Amino acid sequence: MDIIRIIIAILLPPLGVFLQVGIGKHFWINIVLTLFGYLPGIIHAVYIIAKK
């Protein structure tokens, strides 16, 4: 299941984080990082998914 979440996180980073932790601080941090740049959002999303 984590592989699917990582693929989703590469395509849409906030969605990958949402599927892992729901709407919380990490979700909002990821939205801000994705708005600043697509790559920081991907890195944060993959980190959140791999951490669990």
Residue, then its C-alpha position, 0 to 999 in steps of 0.5 A: m500500500d505504501i508504494i501506491r501512496i508514494i506514486i500518488a505523492i509523486l503525482l500530487p504530493p498533498l494527496g499522498v500526505f492526506l491519505q497517510v495522515g489526514i488533514g493536519k499540520h503535515f498536510w498544510i505544511n505540504i501544501v505550502l511546500t508544494l506551492f513554493g516548489y513542486l520538488p520540496g512538496i514531493i520530498h516532504a510527502v515521501y518522507i511522511i509516507a516512509k516515516k510510518 
